[in-house]
Amino acid sequence: MGHVDSKFVNSDLKPSEVTETPWVYEKNDELEKKFNPGKDFGKWTMYFSIDEIDQKWFEARLAYNAKKLPGISDMKVKTAYKSEDDPANYSTTKVIIFYCGPASDEEKMLIIGRNLVQEIPYTDKFGWIYYKSDRQTFQGSRKTGNKKNHLYKLPVPRKTVEGNHENFPPLIPFNDLGTTSRPALPDISPVPNVSTTVEDKSDSQNSFFDTQVDRQAFVQITRSQSQDSKDSKDSFYDPKVDEILQQAFEQAEKERSQKK
């Protein structure tokens, strides 16, 4: 991150009103230590209009500090700072970057992304949220010759003409949420337990799923769903994927605790 003025880290500043620096950061030492993958970093990105960005950043900070974004080590948001290097649409569109890794672990990144869009409702014009490695960012897609400027993607609701998907509640005015405290987010009802029988795999010791959840099933279902969403305006979450997601997190945390 380099040297950053502390007033732009873990602050209650509204991104849309900050003009002195291009980014505002949110960091938690405990989460950074727990989820820092080392050199193999990457990030999920969410784009919002400048009218939405203040509240969405606030929601992201709440979820992050309430430890409801497993896998996310830290975050930053684009401000109203103007730079000649910024794309033309950056004056009206802002981005929140959620750092996580290792970028090479597709299964784990898909799980983190799935949880992210469940905690922070997100819509996109084309119906996708994208994951990009830091290596891609540093090298640039043109320099590497790659036409695809992302590693992974997950389907999300398409943005309507009005800007909000009908399945999501309207945005709460930022002032109604307050800015001086960090209230915990409402508890989310747990997904019903589903019996899953999976054979142990000799190569699964270092997997995010360990031996309790079928890793390949998760990836296959996600890919199948991604394909279906191309032809369906209403395609969104597959209940089976969400069940696997819930089991994966619970089992992984349980086994990590036992190892300690």
TIVEX-171329 format. One record per atom (N, C-alpha, C): x, y, z. Coordinates in pm, whole numbers, padded with zeros to 5 digits, always signed. Layout:
N
XYZ;...
***
This chain:
260
+00083-00121+00000;+00000+00000+00000;+00086+00125+00000;+00213+00113+00046;+00297+00231+00050;+00254+00324+00162;+00313+00443+00164;+00278+00538+00269;+00145+00606+00237;+00053+00598+00332;-00078+00660+00318;-00107+00738+00445;-00155+00858+00430;-00193+00940+00545;-00296+00863+00627;-00275+00855+00756;-00362+00777+00844;-00507+00824+00842;-00529+00949+00804;-00667+00998+00804;-00750+00935+00692;-00682+00867+00599;-00753+00800+00490;-00760+00649+00510;-00729+00604+00631;-00735+00462+00665;-00831+00443+00781;-00929+00353+00763;-01028+00325+00867;-01098+00452+00915;-01134+00536+00822;-01200+00662+00856;-01346+00658+00814;-01423+00755+00862;-01563+00766+00825;-01584+00865+00711;-01479+00896+00639;-01491+00987+00525;-01577+00926+00416;-01653+01010+00349;-01732+00965+00235;-01646+00971+00109;-01633+00862+00037;-01548+00861-00083;-01584+00970-00183;-01712+00999-00196;-01756+01098-00295;-01713+01240-00260;-01667+01260-00135;-01628+01395-00091;-01478+01410-00075;-01403+01302-00094;-01257+01307-00078;-01192+01342-00211;-01113+01449-00212;-01047+01494-00336;-00895+01498-00325;-00840+01475-00203;-00695+01488-00183;-00618+01362-00221;-00684+01247-00227;-00616+01121-00252;-00706+01029-00334;-00648+00943-00417;-00731+00859-00503;-00805+00747-00432;-00756+00705-00316;-00817+00590-00248;-00836+00616-00099;-00939+00553-00043;-00959+00546+00101;-00956+00397+00137;-00892+00364+00248;-00865+00224+00280;-00937+00179+00407;-00965+00050+00412;-01016-00013+00534;-00930-00136+00562;-00868-00137+00682;-00776-00244+00716;-00803-00291+00859;-00785-00420+00881;-00799-00478+01013;-00681-00572+01032;-00597-00544+01130;-00474-00622+01148;-00500-00771+01163;-00605-00804+01237;-00637-00945+01261;-00675-01014+01130;-00760-00949+01050;-00805-01008+00924;-00693-01012+00821;-00610-00908+00820;-00496-00908+00727;-00402-01024+00757;-00375-01047+00883;-00285-01155+00921;-00345-01291+00888;-00475-01303+00907;-00543-01430+00886;-00558-01465+00739;-00586-01364+00655;-00620-01391+00515;-00514-01346+00415;-00401-01294+00463;-00297-01250+00370;-00234-01371+00301;-00244-01382+00167;-00191-01499+00096;-00044-01486+00059;+00020-01375+00095;+00159-01354+00055;+00167-01277-00076;+00239-01332-00172;+00259-01259-00298;+00147-01283-00399;+00071-01390-00383;-00030-01428-00483;-00163-01361-00456;-00164-01227-00460;-00285-01151-00428;-00373-01133-00551;-00498-01102-00523;-00593-01067-00627;-00707-00992-00563;-00813-00964-00639;-00924-00889-00581;-01052-00907-00661;-01163-00906-00589;-01295-00893-00649;-01325-00743-00655;-01393-00701-00760;-01421-00558-00777;-01570-00533-00795;-01620-00429-00732;-01759-00387-00746;-01762-00242-00792;-01840-00214-00895;-01851-00079-00949;-01988-00020-00917;-01986+00104-00872;-02110+00173-00836;-02108+00316-00889;-02227+00371-00904;-02235+00512-00944;-02189+00598-00828;-02154+00720-00856;-02107+00810-00750;-02219+00837-00649;-02345+00822-00691;-02457+00841-00599;-02470+00725-00500;-02420+00608-00538;-02431+00489-00454;-02307+00464-00368;-02193+00515-00410;-02066+00470-00355;-02051+00494-00204;-02103+00605-00152;-02088+00632-00008;-02155+00525+00076;-02278+00490+00040;-02348+00390+00119;-02288+00252+00099;-02252+00219-00023;-02195+00086-00049;-02062+00069+00023;-01983+00173+00029;-01858+00166+00104;-01886+00148+00252;-01987+00217+00302;-02025+00204+00442;-02070+00061+00470;-02152+00005+00381;-02198-00133+00398;-02080-00231+00395;-01985-00206+00305;-01868-00293+00295;-01785-00287+00423;-01768-00167+00478;-01691-00151+00602;-01760-00223+00718;-01891-00211+00725;-01966-00279+00831;-01946-00430+00823;-01965-00484+00704;-01954-00628+00685;-01812-00677+00714;-01713-00602+00667;-01573-00639+00686;-01536-00641+00834;-01571-00535+00906;-01534-00526+01048;-01619-00616+01136;-01736-00658+01087;-01817-00756+01159;-01773-00898+01126;-01667-00910+01047;-01609-01040+01007;-01709-01125+00930;-01785-01059+00845;-01881-01129+00761;-01833-01145+00617;-01707-01111+00594;-01648-01128+00461;-01526-01219+00471;-01545-01348+00503;-01432-01439+00517;-01344-01440+00392;-01215-01432+00413;-01122-01436+00301;-01074-01300+00255;-01149-01194+00287;-01111-01059+00246;-01010-01003+00346;-00889-00973+00300;-00784-00925+00392;-00796-00776+00418;-00828-00696+00315;-00846-00552+00331;-00917-00498+00207;-00953-00370+00211;-01033-00311+00103;-00989-00168+00076;-01027-00119-00040;-01010+00024-00067;-01118+00068-00164;-01144+00199-00167;-01249+00254-00253;-01196+00375-00328;-01237+00388-00452;-01198+00503-00534;-01272+00627-00488;-01199+00738-00475;-01258+00863-00427;-01289+00957-00543;-01322+01081-00509;-01350+01184-00610;-01223+01251-00660;-01109+01203-00618;-00979+01256-00663;-00970+01244-00815;-00924+01351-00879;-00915+01352-01025;-00771+01333-01071;-00754+01242-01165;-00622+01214-01221;-00632+01199-01372;-00530+01245-01442;-00529+01233-01587;-00521+01088-01632;-00474+01001-01544;-00459+00860-01579;-00588+00780-01564;-00687+00837-01499;-00812+00766-01476;-00893+00752-01605;-00965+00640-01620;-01057+00626-01734;-01162+00736-01730;-01219+00766-01844;-01316+00876-01854;-01437+00855-01765;-01479+00728-01746;-01601+00703-01668;-01578+00708-01518;-01453+00728-01471;-01426+00729-01328;-01487+00850-01257;-01527+00951-01331;-01590+01066-01267;-01730+01033-01220;-01795+00937-01285;-01932+00900-01248;-01941+00759-01192;-01839+00678-01212;-01838+00540-01164;-01719+00519-01070;-01745+00461-00955;-01640+00435-00856;-01631+00285-00828;-01515+00242-00780;-01493+00100-00759;-01451+00072-00614;-01501-00038-00560;-01454-00090-00432;-01375-00216-00462;-01256-00225-00407;-01167-00338-00432;-01155-00421-00304;-01183-00550-00317;-01178-00643-00204;-01060-00738-00227;-00954-00721-00149;-00834-00801-00169;-00847-00939-00104;-00804-01041-00178;-00807-01178-00127;-00716-01266-00213;-00684-01380-00164;-00597-01471-00237;-00587-01603-00164;-00511-01699-00217;-00424-01685-00333;-00502-01686-00464;-00459-01605-00557;-00528-01592-00685;-00532-01723-00762;-00437-01810-00737;-00430-01937-00810;-00531-02040-00760;-00593-02015-00645;-00689-02110-00587;-00830-02074-00633;-00870-02128-00746;-00999-02093-00806;-01115-02124-00713;-01115-02243-00652;-01227-02283-00568;-01247-02185-00451;-01136-02152-00387;-01145-02062-00272;-01190-01923-00314;-01139-01873-00427;-01178-01740-00473;-01326-01734-00510;-01378-01844-00567;-01520-01848-00602;-01606-01847-00476;-01564-01916-00373;-01637-01917-00246;-01637-01777-00184;-01521-01715-00182;-01511-01580-00125;-01599-01483-00204;-01596-01495-00335;-01679-01408-00419;-01827-01430-00398;-01866-01556-00385;-02007-01589-00361;-02056-01526-00231;-01978-01541-00127;-02016-01483+00001;-02021-01330-00007;-01928-01273-00082;-01920-01128-00094;-02049-01070-00152;-02099-01129-00260;-02219-01073-00323;-02345-01107-00245;-02337-01204-00154;-02451-01229-00066;-02457-01125+00046;-02341-01084+00094;-02336-00986+00202;-02356-00844+00151;-02306-00815+00032;-02317-00681-00026;-02386-00695-00162;-02519-00684-00166;-02593-00701-00292;-02533-00616-00403;-02514-00679-00518;-02445-00613-00628;-02512-00648-00761;-02532-00547-00843;-02585-00568-00978;-02485-00515-01079;-02493-00568-01199;-02400-00528-01304;-02473-00524-01437;-02436-00432-01521;-02500-00415-01652;-02499-00545-01731;-02390-00620-01723;-02376-00743-01800;-02401-00869-01718;-02425-00851-01586;-02458-00966-01502;-02341-01043-01446;-02227-00975-01422;-02109-01044-01371;-02036-00961-01266;-01967-01030-01175;-01867-00969-01089;-01735-01040-01122;-01625-00964-01129;-01499-01019-01179;-01389-01021-01072;-01305-01124-01084;-01186-01136-00999;-01063-01121-01088;-00969-01039-01043;-00848-01011-01119;-00727-01028-01028;-00621-01089-01080;-00499-01105-01001;-00418-00976-01003;-00336-00957-00900;-00249-00839-00899;-00149-00845-01014;-00112-00966-01051;-00018-00980-01163;-00078-00922-01290;-00207-00948-01312;-00274-00891-01429;-00276-00739-01420;-00300-00688-01300;-00305-00543-01282;-00171-00479-01313;-00065-00537-01259;+00069-00479-01277;+00117-00489-01421;+00090-00601-01487;+00139-00621-01623;+00048-00560-01727;-00082-00559-01699;-00178-00506-01796;-00210-00609-01902;-00337-00615-01942;-00380-00715-02038;-00315-00696-02174;-00288-00571-02215;-00227-00547-02345;-00083-00598-02348;-00012-00571-02238;+00128-00609-02232;+00145-00760-02237;+00053-00833-02171;+00064-00978-02168;+00002-01041-02292;-00071-00963-02370;-00135-01017-02489;-00266-01086-02461;-00314-01078-02336;-00439-01142-02301;-00557-01052-02333;-00659-01110-02396;-00780-01034-02424;-00871-01032-02301;-00862-01137-02220;-00944-01146-02099;-00870-01080-01984;-00931-00979-01924;-00864-00904-01818;-00914-00945-01680;-00943-01073-01663;-00983-01125-01533;-00952-01274-01527;-00947-01327-01406;-00923-01471-01388;-01054-01547-01374;-01144-01494-01289;-01268-01563-01259;-01385-01464-01265;-01504-01519-01272;-01624-01435-01266;-01739-01515-01209;-01834-01445-01150;-01954-01505-01094;-02075-01428-01144;-02186-01497-01168;-02307-01427-01213;-02372-01348-01100;-02420-01230-01132;-02497-01147-01039;-02618-01094-01115;-02718-01040-01045;-02834-00985-01116;-02793-00873-01210;-02858-00869-01325;-02832-00759-01418;-02893-00631-01365;-02825-00522-01388;-02874-00390-01346;-02986-00348-01439;-03096-00302-01381;-03209-00257-01462;-03185-00115-01509;-03277-00064-01588;-03266+00072-01638;-03260+00171-01523;-03338+00139-01417;-03341+00229-01302;-03215+00217-01217;-03139+00106-01239;-03014+00093-01165;-03017-00007-01052;-03136-00051-01010;-03144-00146-00900;-03220-00271-00943;-03173-00388-00902;-03240-00513-00933;-03364-00526-00847;-03472-00581-00904;-03598-00587-00832;-03591-00677-00708;-03495-00769-00703;-03485-00858-00588;-03417-00793-00467;-03359-00676-00487;-03287-00611-00379;-03369-00494-00323;-03366-00473-00192;-03437-00359-00135;-03371-00230-00177;-03445-00118-00174;-03385+00011-00210;-03275+00048-00112;-03182+00130-00158;-03072+00173-00073;-03121+00258+00043;-03062+00238+00158;-03095+00319+00275;-03015+00447+00269;-03077+00562+00291;-03001+00688+00290;-02881+00679+00384;-02767+00726+00338;-02643+00713+00415;-02655+00775+00553;-02719+00891+00562;-02729+00961+00690;-02811+00882+00792;-02903+00797+00742;-02985+00719+00833;-02905+00608+00902;-02792+00572+00842;-02710+00466+00899;-02615+00519+01005;-02585+00650+00998;-02490+00707+01091;-02348+00680+01048;-02254+00760+01097;-02115+00742+01056;-02017+00737+01172;-02067+00747+01294;-01975+00755+01407;-01955+00620+01476;-02036+00521+01442;-02022+00390+01505;-02029+00282+01399;-01998+00160+01441;-02001+00048+01349;-02094-00060+01403;-02225-00041+01392;-02317-00142+01444;-02301-00272+01368;-02325-00383+01436;-02312-00513+01372;-02424-00533+01271;-02396-00606+01165;-02499-00636+01067;-02597-00737+01125;-02721-00740+01074;-02819-00838+01123;-02767-00980+01100;-02803-01071+01191;-02765-01210+01173;-02835-01268+01051;-02763-01351+00977;-02820-01413+00859;-02867-01553+00896;-02990-01588+00856;-03042-01720+00887;-02953-01827+00826;-02916-01927+00904;-02826-02030+00851;-02894-02114+00744;-02815-02162+00651;-02868-02251+00548;-02892-02386+00612;-03008-02452+00587;-03035-02583+00646;-02923-02681+00615;-02892-02767+00713;-02787-02865+00692;-02827-02965+00585;-02733-02999+00500;-02758-03094+00393;-02652-03203+00403;-02696-03327+00406;-02600-03436+00417;-02523-03449+00287;-02393-03452+00297;-02308-03462+00179;-02203-03569+00204;-02203-03671+00120;-02106-03778+00133;-02003-03764+00025;-01879-03751+00066;-01771-03731-00029;-01655-03820+00009;-01597-03886-00089;-01481-03969-00062;-01360-03880-00032;-01277-03927+00061;-01156-03852+00091;-01066-03850-00030;-01001-03738-00053;-00910-03725-00165;-00770-03703-00110;-00674-03778-00159;-00538-03771-00107;-00474-03636-00128;-00523-03560-00227;-00461-03431-00257;-00537-03315-00197;-00625-03341-00101;-00715-03236-00052;-00671-03172+00078;-00555-03207+00130;-00515-03156+00261;-00501-03006+00264;-00459-02947+00154;-00438-02803+00151;-00554-02728+00088;-00663-02799+00061;-00777-02736-00004;-00860-02657+00095;-00923-02552+00046;-01013-02473+00130;-01130-02560+00176;-01169-02659+00092;-01279-02747+00126;-01237-02861+00218;-01108-02886+00232;-01056-03002+00303;-01115-03128+00240;-01166-03225+00323;-01221-03348+00264;-01371-03358+00283;-01435-03253+00328;-01575-03263+00365;-01672-03219+00255;-01625-03143+00162;-01714-03091+00059;-01655-03120-00077;-01739-03157-00170;-01692-03190-00304;-01649-03063-00376;-01519-03042-00385;-01467-02919-00446;-01508-02908-00593;-01494-03019-00663;-01526-03016-00806;-01673-02987-00830;-01759-03037-00742;-01903-03012-00758;-01931-02863-00751;-01865-02796-00656;-01887-02651-00642;-01848-02578-00769;-01729-02609-00821;-01681-02541-00941;-01770-02573-01060;-01812-02700-01073;-01896-02739-01186;-02032-02671-01181;-02091-02667-01062;-02221-02602-01048;-02210-02453-01078;-02104-02391-01027;-02085-02248-01051;-02066-02219-01199;-01985-02301-01265;-01963-02281-01408;-02090-02303-01487;-02167-02407-01447;-02294-02435-01515;-02389-02318-01499;-02393-02264-01376;-02481-02151-01350;-02438-02029-01430;-02308-02009-01441;-02257-01896-01518;-02300-01907-01663;-02297-02028-01717;-02337-02049-01855;-02486-02022-01871;-02566-02072-01775;-02711-02052-01783;-02748-01905-01777;-02673-01826-01701;-02708-01686-01681;-02694-01605-01809;-02621-01657-01907;-02606-01585-02033;-02739-01576-02107;-02825-01678-02084;-02951-01684-02157;-03072-01652-02071;-03050-01627-01943;-03162-01602-01854;-03142-01473-01777;-03237-01383-01790;-03228-01254-01722;-03247-01270-01572;-03317-01379-01532;-03349-01397-01391;-03252-01492-01319;-03156-01548-01391;-03064-01642-01330;-02980-01574-01222;-02971-01638-01105;-02891-01580-00997;-02828-01693-00917;-02863-01709-00791;-02799-01807-00706;-02866-01944-00717;-02785-02048-00726;-02833-02185-00720;-02833-02228-00574;-02947-02273-00519;-02953-02310-00377;-02847-02413-00339;-02818-02507-00429;-02721-02610-00397;-02582-02549-00376;-02549-02450-00458;-02420-02384-00443;-02411-02316-00307;-02520-02252-00266;-02519-02182-00138;-02507-02280-00021;-02565-02400-00036;-02552-02502+00067;-02407-02547+00079;-02344-02570-00036;-02204-02611-00037;-02117-02502+00022;-02147-02377-00014;-02072-02263+00040;-02077-02260+00191;-02199-02272+00246;-02216-02266+00390;-02140-02380+00459;-02152-02500+00403;-02084-02615+00462;-01932-02598+00457;-01885-02545+00345;-01740-02529+00327;-01682-02438+00434;-01746-02322+00455;-01696-02228+00554;-01702-02286+00695;-01816-02347+00729;-01832-02401+00864;-01731-02512+00892;-01715-02603+00795;-01624-02715+00816;-01479-02671+00819;-01444-02577+00729;-01305-02529+00724;-01268-02460+00855;-01358-02376+00906;-01331-02306+01032;-01323-02404+01148;-01410-02506+01146;-01410-02605+01253;-01279-02682+01257;-01233-02725+01140;-01111-02805+01135;-00987-02721+01164;-00990-02595+01122;-00877-02507+01154;-00867-02485+01305;-00982-02471+01369;-00984-02451+01514;-00931-02575+01586;-00967-02692+01535;-00921-02816+01597;-00770-02833+01583;-00715-02788+01468;-00572-02800+01444;-00492-02711+01538;-00552-02594+01574;-00485-02501+01664;-00475-02559+01805;
***
